[in-house]
Amino acid sequence: MSGGPYTRVPCAHEGCSSKVRRRNLSGLCIYHYNEQRALNSKTPRCSDCGNKLKSKLLKIKDGLCQCCRNARKVRTCSECGHKHMDPIRKSGRCNACQRKKISLREQVGEDRLGDYYLLRSRGLDRDQAVAHLDAGLPVERKIRNGGAKLTTMQAVRLVGEAMAITPDEILSASRFSRAVDCRAVVAVVMVNQGASLTQIGRRLNRDHTSILHLRRTFPQRAAKRPVLAKIVETILQVAA
């Protein structure tokens, strides 16, 4: 059994003549093992440098003092090469370089910020929008609601003349079929002119959902009364 796990060897503590088994991981006898445990529990030490930790009340789970913890946090910026303790990023940049990198005014310029946000609103991500502007490509702007050539009240008057009905009856709460057809014609004409549903509804004393319903049901009305489609074409030609 010489040299086996049950072989007795002297205690690892200096000056102790007690014998312990070779397979003992600590190499200490029970007396010195308990003594070491009590010492460690009373005076916690840093696992890197071995210095005493300031207080057990801190409940430091990593077992490091502040100096060793800062030393482990030190990183090198991938852009400027300086040492820093800023949060970890996939890019490897420090806070200062990250702020410079994400500054749109430095990347695209103050005068093209509007074009950048316009490209982002059209579904392009940040890199694609910046690359588009760096290449010097133009950005087309869609002019919406730039002012209708025909006002809602003018359309009401033209429709009333074509349908032989007064504008007051069109704007009233009447559910007479001819009045409803006139409102549908006005809604289709003004939507083609670029007016919003809210604007049209405000002029016709209706909610925007009513205008939306009139616009959606206009094909069925025009199928029953083909004259409605002709009136729409005539008014659009006048407004052109």
N, C-alpha and C positions, 0 to 999 in steps of 0.2 A: 504493500500500500504506500511505499515511499513515493513522494511527489504527487499523490492524488489529492482530490479536493478536500479530504478529511485530514490532511497533514496539518499539524500544529506549527504555527510560525509566531515569532514575537510580535507584540503589539507595535503598530506604526508610531505610536507616541513616544517621543524621546524619553528614555529613562524608565520606561515601563517594562517589567519582566513578564507580564501576563502573556499567555499563549492564546492565539485565535486560529480558527481554521483558515486554510489557504483560500477557500472560496469566498471569504468575507470581503465584500466589495469595498467597505470603508477601510479595512485593515486595522481597525481600532477595537480594543476590548469594550465591553459594555459600559464600563465606568467612564472611560474617555469619550466614548461615542455619545453618551448622554450629556457629558460636559460640553462637547462641541455643539450639540443641538441647542442646549440652553444658551450658549454664547451667541450662536447665530440668531436665535429668536430674540434675544435682548438687544443686540447690536447688528441690525441688518447692514450688509455691505454691498457695494457695487459689484456686479458680476464681471465688469471689465477691468477696473483699476483696483478694486478691493478697498476703496475708501469707505468710511462709514457714511450711511445715508442719514440725512438730517433728522427725519422723523418717520415713525411707523404710521402716523396718522395720515400721511400722504397716500397710503395704499398704492404705491407704485408697483404695477404689475410686471413691468419689464425688468426690474431689478437694477436699474442704472441710475447713477447720479446725474445731475443736470449737465455737467461738463461732458460726460460720455454720451449723453443723449443728444446734445448739440453736435458733438463730433460725428455721430452717426447720421444726423440730418443734413450735414453739409453736402451740397451737390455742386456740380459744375454746369453753368448755363451753356446750352448747346449753341447759343448765338454769340454772346459776348465773351464767354470763357471765364467769367468771374465766379467765385464761390458764393453760395447763397444757401439759405435755409427756408426758402419759400415752398409752398405746396408742390407736390409732384404733379407734373403734366406729361402727357404723351409727347408733346413737342420738345420737352426738356428745357424750356426757356424759363428765365426768372420772371418776377413780376414786372420789372421795368421793361424788359424786352417784349413780354406778352402784351403790355399796354401799347407799346409802339406798334406791334404787329396788328392789333385789332383796331387801331385808330383809322377810321374810314377817311377822315379828312386828310391824313398823310398819304393814304393809298390812292384814293380816287380824286382828291382835290375838293375844295369847298364848293366850287362851281358845278360839280357833277354829282353832288349828293342826291339831288332830286331825281336824276336819271338812275342812280343806283337803287333807290327805294322803288322806283317804277318797275325796274327789272325784277326786283325781289317780289313785288306784288303779282307779277306775271308767272311766277312759279320757279324762277331761277334761284339756285342756292347762292351762298355768299361767294364762293370761289368762281363760279360761272359768271356772276354779275361783275366781279372785279376784273376778270379776264376780258370780258366784253368791253369794259370801259378802257382798260389798258391798251387794247388793240385799236382804240380810236374809232370804234364802230358807232354809227348814229343810233339814237333811240327814238323810235317813232311814237309820237304822242297822239292818242285818240281823243278827239274833242267831243265831249259828251254834254248834252244839254246846253249847247252854246247859244241857245236862244232860238225858239221856233220862229219860222217865217210867218206863221199864221197863229194868231192867238185863239184861245178856246172860245171866247165870245164871238169872234169873227166866224169860226167854224159853226157855232150854234146858229148864227144868223143865216149863213149860207145853206145849212141843212134845213132850217125852217122854211126858207124860200122854196127849196126844191121839194119839200114834203108838204107844203101848204099848211104849216103849223106855226104858231107863235113861239118866240123864244121863251116867253114866260111859262108856257105849258111844258116845254122841254126841261126847264129848270125846276119845275114843280115836282111834287111827290106823286104825280099821276102815274098809274100803271097801265094806262091806255097803250095798246100795242104800237101805235104809230109813234108815241112819245118815247117808248123804250127803244124802238128801232132808231130813232134820231140820236138818242144818247149813245147807242152802240156805234153808229157812224162817226159821231164826234170822237169817241174813244179811240177808234181805229185810226182816224186821221191824225189826231194829236200824238199818238204813240209813234206813228211814222214820221212825224215832225220832230221827234226827240224829246217830247215832254214826258215827265214821270207820271206814274199812276196817282201819286199824291197830289200833284199840281192839277191834274185833270179833275180828280174827285173834288178838290176844293172849289173849283169853278162851277162844277155841276151839282154842288151840294150833296155829294155822295162820298161814301167811304172808298178807299183805294181798292178794297176787295170787290166792291160792286163794279168798279171800272175794269178790274181784271176779269170778272165774270162776263161782262159785256164784250170784252175783247175776245175771250175764248169761244164764246157762243156765236160770234159774228158769222163764221162760215155756214152754220146751220140756218141763220136768218137770211143770209144772202142766197142760199139754195132755195128757200121758200119764196123770197122776193128778190129777184135778180136786179131790180132797180137800185137796191142799196149799194151793190158793188159798183154800179155805174156812177152813183152819186159820189162815192169815195174817189173814184178815178178822176171825176170832174173837179172836185175840190183840190185834189193833189196837183192837178195840172194848173189850176189857178194859183196855188201857193208856190209853184216852182218858179 
